[in-house]
């Protein structure tokens, strides 16, 4: 990393896929990082054809171009934190891991984007092992939802983490045995109709973050938004626990105000700039 003067606000890099509808992926990350007080830069790993109703096509970018993007931003910007989302394939996982091994950013948050909400696989099967072996050990935090955690744990079915078929304490115990620095198990897929509960799992403790469940259908990009907000708050100097709490508060507001946008005919995006909606 270069030693030029620090930016007046922390620089956060998002490495993820592009969402043509603007609700998730790189677009959601940039909005979130900006709304939470950091400067966003990006490395795009894949282009997706998607909207609020689903993902219709995925085109991973050439790995040489991903490498050129990484080299460009790290040679010029003082990147304090990195958020990783969709990586698409093993070659991209490896080039990202090699770069981060070399530059060692202060903070790394990984949202293991394995499946779309509609069930489309967004990470090739052969990329799962290098993701776990090369990138996970460098992370401050990994943020799987319940189905993603089931895949990471090798459960028989990708749906075996659902509330109806899986034990939440058992899943938490299994995640602890992975020996990772910290995991935030996101509970948005759980069946509790009243509360949305996430569990921050570290070697020393498991802390539950609970908020009233908001019954809002416009929830496209919630995982991207939460992980990006955590990365931004870490870059701004928050502790891990404080960053998770602040991100939870931010995303609750973004979901609560999502109906002010009403974009698309399916599950619309969050209102990332709800805190500034009254400004003119």
N, C-alpha and C positions, 0 to 999 in steps of 0.2 A: 504494500500500500504506500502511496506517495506521501510526502511530508509537507504538503502545501498548507496554508492557513485553514483552520477549521471553518466550516460554514456557520452562520449565525444560528441556524437550526440544524438538527442532526439529519444526516442523509441516510435513507433507508432504501435498500434495493429489494425489489420483488423479482423473483425468477419464476415464471409461470406461463400458462397458455393464455391466448387472447380469446375473449368471449365477444362475438360479433354483436350481441344484444346489449353489451355494456354492463350487465348486472353482476357478473362473477369474474374470476380470473384476474388478469393484469388490470383490467379497467376498474374492477371493484377495489383491488389493492391500492391503486394510485389514488382513488377517491378517499379511501379510508386513511391512508398514510397522511394525505394532505389535510383531511378534516381533523386529525388528531395531533397536528402541530409539527409534523416532520416534512422533509423534502423527499419526494419519491422519484426514484429512477427505476429502470426496468430492463430485464433480459427476457425476451419472448422465446419460449421453447416450442410452441405449437400454435397453429391457427385452427380455431374451431368454427364450424358453421352451426350456430345454435341461437335459440331465442328463449322466450319464457316458457315454451312448451317442450323443449327437449334439445338434445345434441344430435345433429344430423350428419356431421362429418368431422374428422380430426385429421389434420395434416401436420405431423411433426416437422420442424424446420431442420435443415441440414446441420449436422453436429458441428461442422466447421464454422457455420454462421453463428451458432450459439456461442462457440468459443471466442469468435471475434467480438461479439457483444460483451462478453465477460471481460475480455482484455481491455476493451474500450472504456468501460465504466470504472474498472478498478485502477486503470493507469491515470485517471484524471480526477476522480471524486473520492473524498474521504468518507467512505461508507462505514457507518457505525453498526448497523444491523442489517441482516439479510432475512427475508422471508421467502421460503420455497413452497411453491404450490405444484401444479402439474408439470411433470418431467417427461412423460410420454413413453420413453424407451430406455433401454440399458445404456446405450451409447451416450445419451444426454445426461443420464445420472452420473456416469463416470467422468465426463468432462467437467460437470459442475463440481463434483467432489474433488477432483484434482485441483481445480482453481481455488476452492475454499481451503483446501489443505495448505496451499501456498500462501494465501493472503491472511487467513485466520481472522475474520471479522470479530468484533467484540461480542456480538450477539447473533444467534442463528435460531430461527423458529421454522419448523418444518410442518406444513400441513400435508399429510400424505394423501394426495388426491388420487385415489385408486378407482373410484366408480362415480359416475354421474348420478344425480337423484333418480333419473329414469332407468338406471341400471347399466348404462354403457360403460365398458372398461376404458379408463383413461390412462392406465399405466400397463405396459405389456408385462406378461407373466414373468419373463426372464429378467425384468428390471427390479423385481421385488427384493432379490437377494443383495445386489449391489446397493440398493437404497438403504437396506437395513445394516449392511456391513460397512459401507463407506461413508454415508452421510449421517445416519442416526447418532453415532458416537460423538460427532462434533456439535450436536444441537444443544442449545439451552433447554428447548422445549419441543415436543412433538404433539400435534393436536388431532388425533384421529376421532372421528365419530364412531358410534357403536358398530355399524357394519364394517368400517375400515379396521377397527381394532380386532374384529373377528377374523378378518383376512390376515392381519399381521401375526395373530396368535396361531394361525393354522387350523382354526376351527373347521369342522367338516363342511359347513355351509356358510356362505357370506351373509346369510340372514340369521345365523345362529346366535348373534348378539342381540337380537330383538328382545324386548322386555318379556314377551310371552314365552320365549324358548331358552333364554339365557339367564344366568345368575349374575347380577351386577357385582356383588362382593367377590364372586369367583373370578369374574373378568378382571377386576382390579388386582386381585392377588396374582393372576397370571401375568398381567402387564408389569407388575413389580418385578417378577422373576426375569424379565427381559434385560434387567440391569442397565437401563437407560437413565440419563441424568434426570429428566423430568418428563412426565406425560400429562397432558390435559385431555381426559376422556370426556368428550362432548356428549351431553345427554339429550340432544334435540330429538333423537329417534326413539327415546323412551316413551312409555305409555302414560306417564303421569299427566292428567289433564290440567293440573293446577300449577305445577312448577316446572321450570326448566333447570335441571341440575347438572353441573359439570364437576368433575373430580380432578384436582391437581394432585398427581401421584409422584412423590419423591422417595428417596431412600429412607428419610426420617419420618415422613408423615403423609397422610392423605387428607386433603382439605376439600370440603364441598363448597361450591359457589352456587347459590340458589337464587332464582329470580322468578316472579310470577310469570307463568306461561302466557304469552300474548297470542290470542287466537286470530292470527292474521295470515292470509294465504300468500301474500307477497313476501316470500322468504328466499328468493333466488340470490345465492352468493353469501349466505350467512357464514359458512366455514371459511371462505376466503377473507371475509371482512373481519371475523374474530381474530384469526391468526395475524393478519396485517396490523390490526390495532395493538395486539400484544407486542409485536416487533417494534412498532412506533413508540409505545410507552417505555419499552426497555431502552431504546435509543435515547429517550429523553431523561433517563436516569432512574426510572422506577425499579424497585425490586421485582422479582418474578411474581410473587404473590400480589403485589400492588398493581402490576401491569395486567395480570389476569382480571383482577377486580375492576379496574378502570375500563378494560376492554369489554367486560360483561355489561357494565353500565352503558357504555357507548352503543353496543349493538342492540341492547334492549330499546334504546331510544330510536335507533335507525329502523327497527322493526315496527315499533309503535307508530311511527310517522309514515310508514311505507304507503299507506292508503292515500296519502296526499299526492303521490305520483301517478299510480294506476297506469303503468307502462305495460303494454302487451296484453295478450289474451289468456296467458297461463299464469304461472307463478312469477309475479313481477319482482323487480329489484327492491332493495332496501333504499331508504332515504338517507344516503350517506352524509348529506350536508344539512340535516334537520336543525342542527344547532344554529345555523346561519340563515334559515329560511325567512326570518323576519327582517333581515338586513336588505336594504335597497340602495 
